[in-house]
Amino acid sequence: MNVINKISDILDEKRRSKQKRIKERNDRMRALGKNPTKKGWGTMVNTGSGGINKNPIDRVYDVAQQQKNIAEEKELQERRSGEVKRK
């Protein structure tokens, strides 16, 4: 067995152990009635140009407005879900 295969096996074992820890943690959270959320980026803003770096000065207002709209939509969804839970 060469060195590359050994390294590959070690990395695979690390990945498997991390996945196992995450699954166990999620199971514990679900048992407590909590929802294990996926962490990461929120909703992306569509600038329409394929990238914000092409000419950001022209898009500053548009991006800011889109971010406000996304925040308002999320707030409305949270309110609606809260109303459903109260009923």
C-alpha positions, 0 to 999 in steps of 0.5 A: 500500500503506497503513501497516497492510499494511506493518506486517502484512507485516513481522510476517509476515516476522518470524514466518516467519523465527522458524519457520525458525530453530526448524525448523533448530535442531530438525533439528540437535538431531535429527541429534545424537540429541536430542529437541527438547522443547516448552517450556511449562507442565506438567500443570495441576491440576484444582481443580474450580471453574473457577479457583483464585482463587474460594476458594483457602483451601479448595483449598490441600491438595487442589491440593498433593496433586494436584501431588504425585500428578502429580510421582509419576506423572511420576517413575514414567514416567521410571523405566519409560522408563529401564528400557526403555532399559537393556534 
